[in-house]
Amino acid sequence: MLRKIPKWNLVLFLILVTEIIIFGLLNPRFWNIHVLLNSFNDFIGIAIIAFFVTFVIITGGIDISGGAIIGLTSVIVGILSQVAGVNIWAAVLLAVAAGGLCGLLNGVLIAYARVQAMVITLGGMLLYSGVALVLVGLSGASTYEGISGFSQGFINLANGKLFGIPHSVFIFLVLLVFAYLLLHRTRYGRYIYLTGINQNSAEYSGIDTRKIITSTYVLSGLSAGVAGVILTSYLGSARADFGAEYLMPILTAVVLGGTLITGGKGGVVGTALASIIIGFLKLGLQMGGIQTQYIGLATGLLLIISVAFLGVPDFKSNIKRLVTIKKDRGGKLNA
C-alpha cells in the first residue's frame, strides 16, 4: 500500500510528525489537539487557494493574484450585505462569483492573448487590490477599520464547531476531497497534466488547451473568493488588505507539496500536507516565543529549499555527487 503513495508525500508526512514532536517539546501546549484544530482557521485561506493554484502550476502557469482577490471579495461581501442591504448569503455567492470573474479575466488573457502568466497575474494583483480600495472609499467605510456588523450566522461559518471540531477543518477536508477527485479522478484532470507536460502534443491530441488553462485560473479565482468569504467570517470584518501576506505561503504550499514550478507534475494531497506544515510551523514558532518577523523568514527558506530540491532537475544529482566526493576523500577519488 505504501508503494502507491508518492515518496514525497511520505517525506512531508514525516516532516509534519517531526514538527509536531519538536514544537511539542518546546511547548507542551502544542500537543493539545484543540489547539492544533483551532489553528486551521489561521491557514485555511492559504490551503483553499493553494489547492487550485496547484492546477494552474501543473499546466505550466502561475497565479499570484489570489491574495488581492481575497481582499476584493471580502469588500464585496461587506458592501453588499452591510451597505446595500443584500441578503448575506446572496452577497457571499456574488462575491465568490466576482472572484471567478477575476480568474476568468486572468485566464483569457493568458490562454488566448498568449501573455506571460506572471505579467497578467501581477497586473491583476495590483488591479484587484486597487478596485477593493476604491470600493471601500466609495462606500464611506474606514479603510483601516473595514466593514463590520455581520450576522452571527455568517460569523459562525468560520468560527462555529460541529461535534467539537471547528468548521474550518471540515471546509479544508471537503475542498481537499473535491480538488483531489477533480484533478486525479477525472478526464479533466488528465487534460491538465497533459497540457503541462507538453501543450503542443496535447493540442495535437484534440485537447483544447486554451480552455483547460483558462478554467484553472477560474478555479483559482473562485477558491480565492471562497477564502475571502471564510476570512471575513473568521475576523468579523471586511477589509481590502485581507490576503496581502498570502502570496509567499500559497506558493510555498504548492511547491513544497511536490508540484513542479515548470509544470506537468504535482498533486493536491502534497499541497494539503504542505499547507498544514506551514500552518503548524507558524503556530509552533509563535508558541515558542519567536518574534513575528522571523516567521516569514522560515516560510521563505521553505520556498527556496523546496524549489531547489524539486524544481531544479540537476540539484539532487549534484548533491549526491558532492556527497560521493566527500566520502571518497578518505581514500581514492572516484569522481
C-alpha positions in Angstrom: 0.0 0.0 0.0 2.9 2.4 0.8 4.2 1.8 -2.7 1.1 3.6 -4.1 1.8 6.7 -2.0 4.2 9.2 -3.7 7.5 9.2 -1.8 7.5 13.0 -1.4 4.1 12.8 0.4 5.6 10.3 2.8 8.5 12.7 3.3 6.1 15.6 4.0 4.2 13.4 6.5 7.4 12.6 8.3 8.3 16.4 8.4 4.8 17.1 9.8 5.3 14.5 12.6 8.8 15.7 13.4 7.5 19.3 13.5 4.8 18.3 16.0 7.3 16.5 18.2 9.8 19.3 18.2 7.3 22.1 18.9 5.6 19.9 21.5 8.9 19.5 23.3 9.4 23.3 23.2 5.9 24.0 24.5 3.7 21.0 25.6 0.5 23.1 24.8 1.3 22.4 21.2 0.3 18.8 21.7 -3.2 19.9 22.7 -5.4 18.6 19.9 -7.9 21.5 20.3 -5.0 24.0 19.8 -4.0 22.3 16.6 -7.5 22.0 15.2 -8.3 25.6 16.0 -5.1 26.7 14.2 -6.7 25.6 10.9 -8.6 28.9 10.9 -5.2 30.7 10.6 -4.2 28.9 7.4 -7.4 27.7 5.8 -7.3 30.6 3.3 -3.8 29.6 2.2 -4.8 26.0 1.8 -8.0 26.7 -0.1 -6.2 28.8 -2.7 -3.2 26.5 -2.8 -5.3 23.5 -3.8 -6.4 25.2 -7.0 -3.2 27.1 -7.7 -1.8 23.6 -7.9 -3.9 23.1 -11.0 -2.6 26.3 -12.5 1.1 25.5 -11.9 0.7 21.9 -13.3 -0.4 23.5 -16.6 2.8 25.5 -16.6 1.3 28.8 -15.4 1.4 30.8 -12.2 -1.2 32.8 -10.3 0.0 35.5 -7.8 -3.3 37.4 -7.7 -5.1 35.2 -5.1 -4.3 37.5 -2.2 -5.7 40.5 -3.9 -8.9 38.6 -4.9 -9.3 37.7 -1.2 -9.4 41.4 -0.3 -11.7 42.3 -3.2 -14.2 39.6 -2.4 -14.1 40.5 1.3 -15.0 44.1 0.5 -17.8 43.0 -1.9 -19.4 40.8 0.9 -19.2 43.7 3.3 -20.6 46.4 0.9 -23.4 44.3 -0.4 -24.6 43.0 2.9 -23.9 45.9 5.2 -24.2 48.9 2.9 -26.5 47.8 0.1 -28.7 45.6 2.4 -28.4 42.5 0.3 -29.0 39.2 2.0 -25.7 38.0 3.4 -25.8 34.6 1.6 -26.6 36.2 -1.7 -23.7 38.6 -1.1 -21.5 35.6 -0.4 -22.4 34.0 -3.7 -21.9 37.2 -5.7 -18.5 37.8 -4.0 -17.4 34.2 -4.9 -18.7 34.8 -8.5 -16.6 38.0 -8.6 -13.6 36.0 -7.7 -14.3 33.6 -10.5 -14.6 36.5 -12.9 -11.2 37.8 -11.9 -9.8 34.4 -12.6 -11.6 34.3 -15.9 -10.0 37.6 -16.9 -6.6 36.3 -16.0 -7.2 33.0 -17.8 -8.5 34.6 -21.1 -5.6 37.0 -21.3 -3.0 34.2 -20.6 -4.5 31.4 -22.7 -5.9 33.4 -25.7 -3.8 36.5 -25.8 -0.7 34.5 -25.0 0.6 37.0 -22.5 3.0 35.7 -19.8 1.1 34.4 -16.7 3.4 36.3 -14.3 2.8 39.6 -16.0 -1.0 39.2 -16.2 -1.4 37.9 -12.6 0.9 40.6 -11.3 -1.1 43.2 -13.1 -4.3 41.5 -11.8 -2.9 41.7 -8.2 -2.5 45.4 -8.5 -5.8 45.9 -10.3 -7.9 43.9 -7.9 -6.4 45.4 -4.7 -6.9 48.8 -6.2 -10.5 48.2 -7.0 -11.0 46.9 -3.5 -9.6 50.2 -2.0 -11.8 52.3 -4.4 -14.9 50.3 -3.4 -14.2 50.9 0.3 -13.7 54.6 -0.3 -17.0 54.9 -2.3 -18.9 53.0 0.5 -17.7 55.6 3.1 -16.2 52.9 5.3 -12.9 53.3 7.0 -10.1 51.5 5.1 -8.3 50.7 8.4 -11.3 49.5 10.4 -13.1 47.9 7.5 -16.8 47.0 7.4 -18.3 45.1 10.3 -21.7 44.3 11.8 -22.2 40.9 10.2 -24.9 38.5 11.4 -24.0 35.8 13.9 -24.9 33.1 11.4 -22.3 34.4 9.0 -19.7 34.7 11.8 -20.4 31.1 12.7 -19.5 30.0 9.2 -15.8 30.1 10.2 -16.0 30.3 13.9 -18.6 27.6 14.6 -17.9 24.0 15.6 -19.6 20.6 14.7 -19.1 17.8 17.1 -16.4 19.9 18.8 -14.4 20.2 15.6 -14.0 23.7 14.0 -15.9 24.3 10.8 -12.6 25.2 9.1 -11.4 21.6 9.4 -14.5 20.4 7.6 -14.1 23.1 4.9 -10.5 22.0 4.5 -11.4 18.4 4.1 -14.3 18.9 1.8 -12.3 21.2 -0.6 -9.4 18.8 -0.5 -11.6 15.8 -1.5 -13.2 17.9 -4.2 -9.9 19.1 -5.6 -8.4 15.6 -5.4 -11.3 14.0 -7.3 -11.3 16.7 -9.9 -7.5 16.5 -10.6 -6.8 12.8 -10.1 -10.0 11.0 -11.0 -11.5 12.8 -14.0 -10.7 13.3 -17.7 -10.4 17.0 -17.0 -7.6 16.3 -14.5 -5.7 14.2 -17.1 -6.0 17.0 -19.6 -4.5 19.4 -17.0 -1.4 17.1 -16.7 -1.1 16.6 -20.4 -1.3 20.4 -21.0 1.5 20.9 -18.5 3.7 18.1 -19.9 3.5 19.3 -23.5 0.9 21.8 -24.6 1.6 21.3 -28.3 1.2 17.5 -28.1 -2.0 17.9 -26.1 -3.4 20.2 -28.8 -2.5 17.7 -31.5 -4.4 15.1 -29.4 -7.5 17.1 -29.7 -7.4 18.8 -26.3 -8.5 22.5 -26.3 -5.6 23.6 -24.1 -6.7 27.2 -24.0 -10.0 26.2 -22.4 -8.2 24.0 -19.9 -5.7 26.7 -19.0 -8.5 29.3 -18.6 -10.6 27.0 -16.5 -7.7 26.5 -14.0 -7.5 30.3 -13.5 -11.2 30.4 -13.0 -11.0 27.7 -10.3 -8.1 29.6 -8.7 -10.2 32.8 -8.7 -13.2 31.0 -7.2 -11.1 29.5 -4.5 -9.7 32.9 -3.6 -13.3 34.1 -3.4 -14.2 31.3 -1.0 -11.1 32.1 1.0 -12.1 35.8 1.2 -15.5 34.8 2.5 -14.1 32.5 5.1 -11.5 35.1 6.3 -14.2 37.7 6.5 -16.4 35.4 8.6 -13.5 34.4 10.8 -12.3 38.0 11.6 -15.8 39.5 11.6 -15.0 42.4 9.3 -14.3 43.1 5.6 -11.1 44.8 4.6 -9.3 45.5 1.4 -5.9 44.4 2.7 -7.0 40.8 3.7 -4.8 38.3 1.9 -2.0 40.8 1.3 0.5 38.5 3.0 -0.7 35.2 1.4 1.4 35.2 -1.7 4.5 33.5 -0.4 2.7 31.0 1.8 0.5 29.9 -1.1 3.4 29.4 -3.5 5.4 27.6 -0.8 2.5 25.3 0.0 2.2 24.3 -3.7 5.9 23.9 -4.4 6.7 22.3 -1.1 3.8 19.9 -1.8 5.7 18.5 -4.8 4.3 20.4 -7.7 7.0 21.3 -10.2 7.2 25.0 -10.8 7.8 24.2 -14.5 4.5 22.3 -14.7 3.5 18.7 -15.6 3.7 17.2 -12.2 2.1 17.7 -8.8 -0.9 16.8 -6.6 -3.3 18.3 -4.1 -2.5 15.8 -1.3 1.1 17.1 -1.1 -0.3 20.6 -1.2 -2.6 19.8 1.7 0.3 18.4 3.8 2.5 21.3 3.0 -0.3 23.8 4.0 -0.6 22.1 7.4 3.2 22.1 7.8 3.3 25.8 7.1 0.4 26.5 9.4 1.8 24.4 12.3 5.2 26.0 11.7 3.8 29.5 12.2 1.8 28.3 15.3 4.9 26.5 16.8 7.2 29.5 16.3 4.6 31.8 17.9 4.1 29.4 20.9 7.9 29.1 21.1 8.2 32.9 21.6 9.7 33.6 18.2 9.1 37.2 17.0 6.6 37.6 14.1 9.1 39.0 11.7 11.1 35.8 11.8 8.2 33.6 10.8 8.3 35.0 7.3 12.0 34.1 7.2 11.1 30.4 7.9 8.5 30.4 5.2 10.9 31.9 2.7 13.5 29.3 3.5 11.0 26.5 2.9 10.1 28.0 -0.5 13.8 28.3 -1.6 14.7 24.8 -0.4 11.6 23.2 -2.0 12.1 25.0 -5.3 15.8 24.0 -5.3 15.2 20.4 -4.4 12.1 19.7 -6.5 12.2 22.3 -9.3 15.8 22.0 -10.4 16.5 18.7 -12.2 20.2 18.6 -11.6 20.1 19.7 -8.0 19.6 16.2 -6.4 22.2 14.6 -8.7 24.7 17.3 -7.8 24.1 16.9 -4.1 24.7 13.1 -4.5 27.9 13.8 -6.4 29.2 16.1 -3.7 28.4 13.5 -1.0 30.2 10.8 -3.0 33.3 13.0 -3.4 33.5 13.8 0.3 33.2 10.1 1.1 36.0 9.2 -1.3 38.4 11.9 0.0 39.4 9.4 2.7 40.7 7.1 0.1 40.8 7.3 -3.7 38.7 9.9 -5.6 36.3 8.2 -8.0 34.7 11.5 -9.2 
